[in-house]
Amino acid sequence: MVINMEIREKVDVCIVGAGHAGCEAALACARLGLETVIFTVSVDSIALMPCNPNVGGSSKGHLVRELDALGGEMGKNIDKTFIQSKMLNVSKGPAVHSLRAQADKAEYSRSMRKVLENQDHLTIKQAEVCELLWEEIEDSEKKATKKIKGLKTFTGAIYECKAVVLCTGTYLKARCLCGEAITYTGPNGLQAANHLTDSLLSMGIEIQRFKTGTPARMDRRSIDFSKMEEQFGDERVIPFSFSTNPEDVQIDQVSCYLTYTNEKTHEIIRNNLDRSPIYAGIIEGTGPRYCPSIEDKVVKFADKERHQVFIEPEGLHTNEMYVGGMSSSLPEDVQLAMYRTVPGLENCKIVRNAYAIEYDCINPKQLYPTLGFKDIEGLYSGGQFNGSSGYEEAAAQGLIAGINAAQFIFGKEELVLDRSEAYIGVLIDDLVTKDNFEPYRMMTSRAEYRLLLRQDNADLRLREKGYQVGLISKEQYDDVIRKKSLIEKEVKRLKNTKIGAAKSNQEFLESHNSSTLKTGTCLAELLCRPELSYDILKELDPEREVLPDDVIEQVEIEIKYEGYIERQLRQVEQFKKMEKKKIPVDLNYDDVPSLRLEARQKLKSFHPVSVGQASRISGVSPADISVLLVYLEQYKRNVENKE
């Protein structure tokens, strides 16, 4: 019997790509009750970690905590699959404390895949998406000119849907380079996605070419760890997820190791630069400035005598070790010679060569802060496809894109986090308002309100938003309300509990190298002293209520940094005023008198949604913003008069 039947399915939303962005987007949509299909070129690549298998790190830990507070999965998954965990920057202030965990690479992927496979309303489909289906629309409040209708796979199957989220990562027209050897594959030798780019271009989407890279993997048995510095995890592990029981993450941890390159390493690299695709002009894409290859480090930091190299395990059930800090696209023979100059790697055996990977991605200025395309209704985008780098940045964007695809389908207000609310807000705002000529990486220095946006208070800042969206349960939300109440109550109590200048109190202060009292004070004033802590003050406060550790942490930070926090809150008030001044989507910047030509061009290119966003666009000066504000007032009055 001959069968000639078109495969056509109707679903609510399609997610293209099953990396860290795609997983979060798909889970968000499915958990909100939408029939969701997630497409991947290989089911074995779900939540793959093709570079260093770790989650978190400086500023990235903030993103994971915020993602978890909103109802995402990454924090829960790393808590189940980490093999070493460390809090970074503990010698500095709480604003830059960042959790980082080394993952078991295979287990992380397996665990996330299990979550997806058992999620109601979610279907996994191994297929290459080659075309988006859309129609022209004449009128829309958002002034979009196109509307998503579905997509088509390479095998011809058609999926009709109301929204699509693009999370293609580094797979679009990908090619991997190792010296003169070029393979047209995605990361780890997986199939590239070669057909979707043409469909995107036909829709008028601007595509750009970026690159990233990864170092070699070594056989553990060939490494001499005695020549390296052993790096241990924290004695007391703090979980990423606010839902994880802290006792469940107190495990036996594996060690990582630190070694260094040397002049001999650098000499080999310099002598073979002509064989590097980066310096031979073979690579077209722009690489990440803040995660350079070892070739870039040697060339751009020629005065440095050595560079750090971290040797980190890829998992509990493999001998592969990741060589952090030495990503490269040099030929295999040069790589081996280069690595063998590093102390401890003299006899190393390479399991997987280092390589650079080029891929297609979009210019994110085409997106609203919702991560929806400005000109295409129902099309959203997240992850490295948006011109960013990093698993955490990808996952955060995927969650927001997934939430907003769902909100669009439900006809509800979409979720936008601004710069004063979350690192996720900083990340997305930077992507959609700035010219990004290289893969974007999150850093604490990018967040101007970072004292407010600490990783420790992500639940206090964002749980309510997750609850309003529908990804946080009533029980989880009530827990945060109780936590807030306990914090407020204890701060008030400490400010109202007086301590006199009695001899015993003076002796206590002297014993902790703290100045004695000339008159009575309150416990909160004493807690402000850097040499004193909430725990130390227990002796002066014996009748205090026993509080959870996370509550104590917030109380201590709130009191010690009260002045700085209040100053940032005042700054946020001014910021919010500018964010509330919305710019009509149909505003014609050519009608704004006295606006400089550069500012006019940039504003027409980015189409900012608010005056605040406009003020952060490169090339738009404070004088231009003043002109725009005056014009908007006139515009508003004209509209009101017409009505």
BAMI-289264 format. One line per field, with one value per residue (C-alpha): x, y, z. Coordinates in nm, 3 decimals, always signed. Layout:
! residues N
c1 [X;...]
c2 [Y;...]
c3 [Z;...]
//
This chain:
! residues 643
c1 [+0.000;+0.143;+0.107;+0.131;+0.009;+0.121;+0.215;+0.048;-0.004;-0.162;+0.002;+0.019;+0.390;+0.705;+1.052;+1.341;+1.646;+1.688;+1.993;+1.974;+1.751;+1.522;+1.475;+1.367;+1.139;+0.970;+0.921;+0.775;+0.521;+0.423;+0.392;+0.157;-0.067;+0.025;+0.071;+0.439;+0.680;+1.056;+1.269;+1.632;+1.874;+1.964;+1.778;+2.121;+2.209;+1.935;+2.094;+2.435;+2.739;+2.978;+3.218;+3.305;+3.044;+2.982;+2.695;+2.727;+3.035;+3.078;+2.743;+2.626;+2.535;+2.301;+2.125;+2.069;+1.932;+1.694;+1.589;+1.506;+1.313;+1.096;+1.026;+1.307;+1.481;+1.857;+1.917;+1.731;+1.915;+2.266;+2.182;+2.110;+2.418;+2.709;+3.038;+3.204;+3.055;+3.217;+3.105;+3.325;+3.438;+3.362;+3.640;+3.444;+3.103;+2.775;+2.690;+2.955;+2.927;+2.855;+2.789;+2.967;+2.930;+3.114;+2.860;+2.874;+2.836;+2.650;+2.431;+2.330;+2.205;+2.039;+1.865;+1.728;+1.614;+1.425;+1.247;+1.144;+1.033;+0.804;+0.657;+0.286;+0.194;+0.552;+0.665;+1.027;+1.086;+1.419;+1.398;+1.569;+1.346;+1.409;+1.136;+0.907;+0.552;+0.400;+0.153;+0.147;-0.076;-0.196;-0.281;-0.155;-0.126;+0.240;+0.283;+0.414;+0.397;+0.409;+0.246;+0.378;+0.160;+0.390;+0.701;+0.820;+1.083;+1.341;+1.142;+0.833;+0.624;+0.423;+0.344;+0.080;+0.118;+0.044;+0.402;+0.758;+1.063;+1.399;+1.676;+1.919;+2.235;+2.552;+2.399;+2.285;+2.520;+2.785;+3.138;+3.414;+3.777;+4.091;+4.379;+4.338;+4.074;+3.718;+3.407;+3.058;+2.900;+2.762;+2.940;+3.080;+3.048;+2.669;+2.465;+2.447;+2.119;+2.185;+1.846;+1.669;+1.892;+1.758;+1.401;+1.489;+1.659;+1.353;+1.147;+1.374;+1.558;+1.913;+2.170;+2.526;+2.817;+2.975;+3.224;+3.320;+3.561;+3.645;+3.971;+4.088;+3.981;+4.259;+4.278;+4.299;+4.549;+4.801;+4.805;+5.051;+4.841;+5.134;+5.268;+4.940;+4.760;+4.457;+4.133;+3.865;+3.494;+3.326;+3.303;+2.939;+2.761;+2.490;+2.233;+2.142;+1.769;+1.561;+1.355;+1.649;+1.696;+2.048;+2.115;+2.062;+2.367;+2.621;+2.807;+3.163;+3.310;+3.580;+3.887;+3.984;+4.342;+4.528;+4.841;+4.992;+5.123;+5.481;+5.711;+5.770;+5.393;+5.369;+5.663;+5.499;+5.178;+5.353;+5.554;+5.237;+4.992;+4.987;+4.826;+4.548;+4.220;+4.169;+4.488;+4.492;+4.162;+3.967;+3.725;+3.460;+3.278;+3.362;+3.463;+3.390;+3.623;+3.589;+3.653;+3.944;+4.137;+4.490;+4.615;+4.434;+4.569;+4.929;+4.897;+4.689;+4.856;+5.212;+5.351;+5.201;+5.451;+5.184;+4.810;+4.598;+4.492;+4.219;+4.200;+3.844;+3.669;+3.387;+3.206;+3.226;+3.212;+3.465;+3.839;+3.797;+3.935;+3.851;+4.148;+3.994;+4.165;+4.325;+4.057;+4.215;+4.168;+4.531;+4.609;+4.619;+5.000;+5.048;+4.787;+4.966;+5.303;+5.151;+4.965;+5.271;+5.467;+5.223;+5.334;+5.151;+5.056;+5.401;+5.271;+4.909;+4.692;+4.419;+4.079;+3.907;+4.089;+4.018;+3.825;+3.657;+3.297;+3.129;+2.753;+2.469;+2.282;+2.066;+2.130;+1.924;+1.823;+1.539;+1.384;+1.161;+1.264;+1.009;+1.243;+0.968;+1.058;+0.945;+0.812;+0.689;+0.395;+0.432;+0.807;+1.040;+1.409;+1.645;+2.001;+2.317;+2.102;+2.052;+2.425;+2.509;+2.744;+2.715;+2.473;+2.332;+2.266;+2.099;+1.875;+1.765;+1.665;+1.495;+1.277;+1.171;+1.109;+0.902;+0.700;+0.625;+0.533;+0.277;+0.157;+0.115;-0.099;-0.309;-0.352;-0.191;+0.064;+0.413;+0.686;+0.963;+1.230;+1.409;+1.768;+1.667;+1.486;+1.722;+2.047;+1.819;+1.683;+2.035;+2.124;+1.820;+1.833;+2.199;+2.122;+1.830;+1.962;+2.333;+2.535;+2.678;+2.971;+3.075;+2.907;+2.766;+2.874;+2.716;+2.939;+2.863;+3.012;+2.731;+2.467;+2.456;+2.221;+2.414;+2.393;+2.016;+2.044;+2.235;+2.212;+2.106;+1.783;+1.668;+1.366;+1.263;+1.288;+1.133;+0.923;+0.612;+0.659;+0.699;+0.381;+0.188;+0.299;+0.199;+0.535;+0.561;+0.315;+0.108;+0.306;+0.640;+0.508;+0.373;+0.718;+0.871;+0.604;+0.685;+1.057;+1.006;+0.799;+1.066;+1.336;+1.137;+1.042;+1.402;+1.550;+1.294;+1.369;+1.745;+1.692;+1.470;+1.681;+1.903;+2.243;+2.386;+2.746;+2.759;+3.099;+3.010;+2.911;+3.234;+3.439;+3.251;+3.330;+3.697;+3.724;+3.616;+3.851;+3.558;+3.553;+3.371;+3.052;+3.038;+2.662;+2.387;+2.316;+2.105;+2.201;+2.157;+2.425;+2.665;+2.589;+2.701;+3.056;+3.262;+3.426;+3.087;+2.830;+2.479;+2.619;+2.879;+2.616;+2.417;+2.598;+2.445;+2.108;+2.043;+1.663;+1.656;+1.434;+1.606;+1.584;+1.667;+2.014;+1.877;+1.676;+1.981;+2.183;+1.929;+1.901;+2.276;+2.314;+2.019;+2.158;+2.528;+2.466;+2.157;+2.302;+2.427;+2.101;+1.894;+2.110;+2.062;+1.688;+1.678;+1.870;+1.617;+1.331;+1.484;+1.546;+1.183;+1.054;+1.237;+1.123;+0.760;+0.781;+0.671;+0.744;+0.456;+0.540;+0.438;+0.646;+0.821;+1.164;+1.197;+0.926;+1.130;+1.300;+1.659;+1.734;+2.088;+2.125;+2.311;+2.050;+1.769;+1.929;+1.991;+1.638;+1.486;+1.707;+1.635;+1.275;+1.305;+0.989;+1.067;+1.272;+1.483;+1.569;+1.637;+1.884;+2.095;+2.136;+2.490;+2.496;+2.195;+2.314;+2.149;+2.073;+1.889;+1.684;+1.588;+1.470;+1.276;+1.108;+0.987;+0.853;+0.675;+0.491;+0.371;+0.282;+0.079;-0.113;-0.190;-0.325;-0.540;-0.678;-0.776;-0.962]
c2 [+0.000;+0.340;+0.610;+0.971;+1.173;+1.516;+1.525;+1.829;+1.896;+2.180;+2.292;+2.613;+2.690;+2.552;+2.582;+2.553;+2.417;+2.220;+2.382;+2.575;+2.847;+2.602;+2.384;+2.680;+2.820;+2.484;+2.409;+2.757;+2.721;+2.364;+2.440;+2.724;+2.470;+2.526;+2.231;+2.265;+2.093;+2.133;+2.055;+1.945;+1.814;+1.542;+1.429;+1.344;+1.714;+1.828;+2.067;+1.979;+2.153;+2.162;+2.396;+2.388;+2.183;+2.438;+2.662;+3.001;+3.210;+3.583;+3.752;+3.431;+3.290;+3.587;+3.494;+3.135;+3.246;+3.490;+3.229;+2.993;+3.265;+3.308;+2.936;+2.814;+2.477;+2.535;+2.593;+2.276;+2.074;+2.182;+2.114;+1.752;+1.705;+1.916;+1.759;+2.069;+2.396;+2.722;+3.071;+3.319;+3.664;+3.596;+3.837;+4.118;+4.268;+4.072;+4.246;+4.042;+3.709;+3.452;+3.080;+2.848;+2.471;+2.219;+1.980;+1.619;+1.689;+1.371;+1.370;+1.733;+1.663;+1.336;+1.495;+1.788;+1.554;+1.347;+1.662;+1.750;+1.396;+1.384;+1.733;+1.742;+1.924;+1.893;+1.682;+1.634;+1.600;+1.520;+1.714;+2.002;+2.304;+2.452;+2.712;+2.943;+2.983;+3.330;+3.567;+3.940;+4.149;+4.496;+4.638;+4.565;+4.763;+4.664;+4.772;+4.427;+4.346;+3.967;+3.701;+3.354;+3.064;+2.766;+2.595;+2.320;+2.053;+1.928;+1.607;+1.808;+1.789;+2.104;+2.227;+2.499;+2.712;+3.050;+3.131;+3.018;+3.064;+3.046;+2.902;+2.769;+2.831;+2.776;+2.534;+2.761;+2.706;+2.606;+2.506;+2.391;+2.483;+2.311;+2.459;+2.380;+2.116;+2.245;+2.037;+2.166;+2.049;+2.189;+2.156;+1.815;+1.697;+1.708;+1.789;+2.157;+2.328;+2.444;+2.542;+2.781;+3.084;+3.130;+3.132;+3.395;+3.613;+3.591;+3.730;+4.033;+3.921;+4.057;+3.780;+3.818;+3.578;+3.514;+3.261;+3.097;+2.822;+2.547;+2.393;+2.035;+1.752;+1.541;+1.186;+1.209;+0.921;+1.122;+1.423;+1.476;+1.653;+1.674;+1.969;+2.160;+2.346;+2.152;+2.351;+2.241;+2.313;+2.491;+2.306;+2.408;+2.406;+2.662;+2.541;+2.738;+2.677;+2.834;+2.513;+2.281;+2.159;+2.276;+1.938;+1.760;+1.930;+1.841;+1.579;+1.451;+1.684;+1.626;+1.847;+2.079;+2.189;+2.506;+2.534;+2.797;+2.853;+2.978;+3.146;+2.818;+2.782;+3.136;+3.089;+2.786;+2.984;+3.290;+3.075;+2.910;+3.199;+3.175;+2.830;+2.964;+3.022;+3.333;+3.501;+3.349;+3.522;+3.196;+3.274;+3.531;+3.559;+3.781;+3.607;+3.692;+3.958;+3.831;+3.464;+3.483;+3.194;+3.127;+3.272;+3.600;+3.609;+3.565;+3.830;+4.089;+4.047;+4.005;+4.145;+3.863;+3.589;+3.328;+3.260;+3.051;+2.704;+2.520;+2.142;+2.037;+1.699;+1.650;+1.404;+1.120;+0.844;+0.970;+1.034;+1.344;+1.662;+2.010;+2.246;+2.580;+2.895;+2.740;+2.738;+2.733;+2.677;+2.587;+2.264;+1.936;+1.903;+2.258;+2.199;+1.890;+2.065;+2.372;+2.181;+1.968;+2.276;+2.333;+2.191;+1.865;+1.821;+1.714;+1.369;+1.460;+1.272;+1.466;+1.297;+1.581;+1.857;+2.222;+2.399;+2.725;+2.727;+2.982;+3.020;+3.244;+3.458;+3.771;+4.133;+4.164;+4.525;+4.363;+4.255;+4.422;+4.387;+4.102;+3.917;+3.925;+4.041;+4.397;+4.326;+3.968;+3.889;+3.562;+3.517;+3.518;+3.451;+3.348;+3.241;+3.253;+3.309;+3.659;+3.729;+3.638;+3.376;+3.141;+2.876;+3.104;+3.400;+3.157;+2.997;+3.335;+3.459;+3.130;+3.157;+3.515;+3.433;+3.129;+3.321;+3.598;+3.363;+3.216;+3.559;+3.659;+3.351;+3.414;+3.781;+3.890;+4.161;+4.038;+4.024;+4.284;+4.303;+4.635;+4.712;+4.797;+4.466;+4.193;+4.099;+3.938;+4.286;+4.424;+4.140;+4.186;+4.566;+4.563;+4.325;+4.520;+4.876;+4.856;+4.779;+4.433;+4.348;+4.039;+3.770;+3.940;+3.816;+3.915;+4.084;+4.240;+4.570;+4.599;+4.626;+4.980;+4.876;+4.563;+4.625;+4.580;+4.293;+4.049;+3.675;+3.621;+3.824;+3.702;+3.529;+3.845;+4.045;+3.806;+3.531;+3.749;+3.798;+3.424;+3.371;+3.626;+3.456;+3.114;+2.935;+2.973;+2.795;+2.962;+2.769;+2.897;+3.252;+3.232;+3.116;+3.433;+3.651;+3.488;+3.539;+3.910;+3.948;+3.783;+4.008;+4.328;+4.224;+4.142;+4.460;+4.664;+4.471;+4.525;+4.899;+4.915;+4.696;+4.925;+4.833;+5.033;+5.118;+4.859;+4.710;+4.365;+4.520;+4.720;+4.408;+4.222;+4.494;+4.507;+4.128;+4.166;+4.458;+4.698;+5.047;+5.086;+5.284;+5.639;+5.620;+5.367;+5.245;+4.987;+4.644;+4.761;+5.030;+4.768;+4.537;+4.813;+4.771;+4.557;+4.354;+4.248;+4.010;+3.897;+3.571;+3.746;+3.979;+3.682;+3.719;+4.066;+3.945;+3.613;+3.618;+3.656;+3.425;+3.150;+3.247;+3.064;+3.129;+3.298;+3.542;+3.624;+3.687;+3.940;+4.113;+4.154;+4.288;+4.526;+4.680;+4.691;+4.842;+5.048;+5.382;+5.247;+5.062;+5.374;+5.572;+5.313;+5.309;+5.685;+5.632;+5.367;+5.613;+5.849;+5.558;+5.444;+5.789;+5.769;+5.410;+5.512;+5.772;+5.552;+5.631;+5.565;+5.283;+5.499;+5.803;+5.954;+6.073;+6.283;+6.506;+6.575;+6.915;+6.979;+6.607;+6.537;+6.325;+6.043;+6.026;+6.029;+5.738;+5.535;+5.590;+5.489;+5.180;+5.060;+5.185;+5.219;+5.161;+5.423;+5.736;+5.542;+5.284;+5.560;+5.725;+5.406;+5.379;+5.452;+5.778;+5.932;+6.216;+6.372;+6.678;+6.453;+6.309;+6.660;+6.740;+6.413;+6.478;+6.822;+6.677;+6.391;+6.640;+6.827;+6.498;+6.390;+6.718;+6.696;+6.343;+6.448;+6.748;+6.526;+6.295]
c3 [+0.000;-0.102;+0.160;+0.055;+0.350;+0.464;+0.831;+0.985;+1.355;+1.551;+1.876;+2.076;+2.067;+1.903;+2.055;+1.807;+1.988;+2.311;+2.466;+2.792;+2.644;+2.466;+2.775;+2.990;+2.719;+2.661;+3.031;+3.093;+2.811;+2.902;+3.273;+3.185;+3.011;+2.645;+2.411;+2.335;+2.097;+2.137;+1.829;+1.842;+1.580;+1.832;+2.142;+2.285;+2.282;+2.523;+2.777;+2.640;+2.790;+2.493;+2.674;+3.046;+3.233;+3.506;+3.609;+3.771;+3.836;+3.873;+3.785;+3.615;+3.956;+3.994;+3.669;+3.781;+4.119;+3.946;+3.695;+3.983;+4.166;+3.856;+3.824;+3.596;+3.608;+3.578;+3.951;+4.049;+3.787;+3.888;+4.253;+4.152;+3.932;+4.066;+4.170;+4.321;+4.445;+4.548;+4.646;+4.462;+4.581;+4.948;+5.052;+4.886;+4.954;+4.915;+4.585;+4.401;+4.584;+4.312;+4.336;+4.089;+4.055;+3.841;+3.686;+3.588;+3.217;+3.122;+3.434;+3.388;+3.037;+3.139;+3.435;+3.233;+2.958;+3.217;+3.338;+2.982;+2.901;+3.204;+3.171;+3.084;+2.760;+2.630;+2.333;+2.226;+1.852;+1.686;+1.361;+1.187;+1.146;+0.801;+0.754;+0.950;+0.822;+0.840;+0.685;+0.616;+0.843;+0.758;+1.097;+1.445;+1.767;+1.777;+1.415;+1.322;+0.953;+0.980;+1.196;+1.275;+1.160;+1.225;+1.098;+0.866;+0.929;+0.680;+0.632;+0.533;+0.849;+0.924;+1.274;+1.295;+1.607;+1.761;+1.862;+1.794;+2.018;+1.841;+2.062;+1.801;+2.003;+1.799;+1.548;+1.261;+0.964;+1.216;+1.126;+1.360;+1.297;+1.422;+1.227;+0.858;+0.936;+0.902;+0.972;+0.899;+1.224;+1.542;+1.880;+1.978;+1.617;+1.627;+1.317;+1.224;+1.128;+0.773;+0.635;+0.874;+0.807;+0.453;+0.583;+0.843;+0.583;+0.360;+0.649;+0.671;+0.985;+1.010;+1.059;+1.184;+1.229;+1.569;+1.697;+2.021;+2.115;+2.357;+2.483;+2.457;+2.686;+2.842;+2.967;+3.347;+3.357;+3.153;+3.389;+3.675;+3.938;+4.182;+3.980;+4.017;+4.294;+4.420;+4.433;+4.680;+4.700;+4.992;+5.321;+5.351;+5.013;+4.937;+4.682;+4.370;+4.398;+4.671;+4.662;+4.736;+5.094;+5.190;+5.355;+5.021;+4.866;+5.134;+4.929;+4.886;+4.625;+4.365;+4.333;+4.050;+3.979;+3.888;+3.676;+3.444;+3.094;+3.055;+2.805;+2.620;+2.574;+2.441;+2.205;+2.041;+1.996;+1.850;+1.607;+1.475;+1.458;+1.079;+1.120;+1.344;+1.155;+1.369;+1.250;+0.902;+0.817;+0.776;+1.060;+0.967;+1.298;+1.594;+1.916;+2.281;+2.426;+2.781;+2.702;+2.455;+2.303;+2.427;+2.097;+2.171;+2.525;+2.411;+2.139;+2.327;+2.668;+2.548;+2.875;+3.083;+3.164;+3.238;+3.221;+3.456;+3.343;+3.536;+3.505;+3.589;+3.570;+3.317;+3.542;+3.793;+3.533;+3.279;+3.269;+3.053;+3.207;+3.083;+3.028;+3.127;+3.003;+2.695;+2.427;+2.082;+1.710;+1.642;+1.451;+1.643;+1.636;+1.766;+2.036;+2.164;+2.171;+2.339;+2.609;+2.691;+2.800;+3.089;+3.428;+3.489;+3.122;+2.995;+2.899;+2.838;+2.592;+2.415;+2.405;+2.215;+2.032;+2.102;+1.828;+1.736;+1.618;+1.391;+1.372;+1.258;+1.510;+1.499;+1.573;+1.895;+1.827;+1.629;+1.960;+2.216;+2.585;+2.588;+2.345;+2.084;+1.733;+1.662;+1.314;+1.357;+1.582;+1.772;+1.713;+2.014;+2.055;+2.334;+2.409;+2.201;+1.894;+2.037;+2.027;+2.386;+2.531;+2.826;+2.950;+3.218;+2.987;+2.747;+3.010;+3.149;+2.804;+2.722;+3.031;+2.952;+2.584;+2.683;+2.941;+2.694;+2.413;+2.654;+2.769;+2.402;+2.333;+2.646;+2.553;+2.881;+2.955;+2.877;+3.141;+3.120;+3.389;+3.399;+3.503;+3.860;+3.913;+3.796;+3.628;+3.370;+3.306;+3.261;+3.025;+2.800;+2.810;+2.705;+2.420;+2.276;+2.327;+2.251;+1.942;+2.012;+1.788;+1.984;+2.196;+2.507;+2.848;+3.178;+3.438;+3.777;+3.654;+3.396;+3.673;+3.809;+4.094;+4.190;+4.565;+4.530;+4.280;+4.496;+4.437;+4.799;+4.762;+4.419;+4.574;+4.759;+4.436;+4.184;+4.344;+4.324;+3.949;+3.903;+4.102;+3.896;+3.575;+3.708;+3.742;+4.120;+4.347;+4.618;+4.879;+4.743;+4.729;+5.085;+5.202;+5.061;+5.223;+5.559;+5.500;+5.425;+5.739;+5.955;+5.809;+5.864;+6.215;+6.314;+6.165;+6.358;+6.679;+6.647;+6.597;+6.907;+7.137;+7.346;+7.487;+7.775;+7.864;+8.141;+8.230;+8.091;+7.758;+7.742;+7.814;+7.541;+7.286;+7.389;+7.351;+6.987;+6.915;+6.897;+7.048;+7.378;+7.429;+7.562;+7.585;+7.517;+7.164;+6.983;+6.853;+6.495;+6.547;+6.683;+6.391;+6.153;+6.286;+6.043;+6.322;+6.465;+6.320;+6.404;+6.542;+6.761;+6.907;+7.037;+7.371;+7.416;+7.287;+7.465;+7.433;+7.054;+6.850;+6.651;+6.283;+5.959;+5.814;+5.501;+5.715;+5.928;+5.613;+5.485;+5.824;+5.848;+5.493;+5.528;+5.845;+5.753;+5.409;+5.493;+5.381;+5.048;+4.985;+5.052;+4.809;+4.534;+4.600;+4.539;+4.214;+4.113;+4.171;+3.913;+3.675;+3.704;+3.611;+3.278;+3.219;+3.269;+2.992;+2.703;+2.339;+2.095;+1.853;+1.557;+1.657;+1.355;+1.469;+1.153;+1.302;+1.617;+1.567;+1.687;+1.715;+1.599;+1.286;+1.465;+1.740;+1.482;+1.294;+1.612;+1.745;+1.410;+1.409;+1.766;+1.813;+2.195;+2.397;+2.664;+2.715;+2.963;+2.701;+2.446;+2.686;+2.696;+2.319;+2.206;+2.009;+2.186;+2.411;+2.720;+2.502;+2.255;+2.540;+2.655;+2.303;+2.289;+2.626;+2.514;+2.189;+2.368;+2.590;+2.281;+2.111;+2.414;+2.425;+2.053;+2.094;+2.391;+2.199;+1.906;+2.142]
//
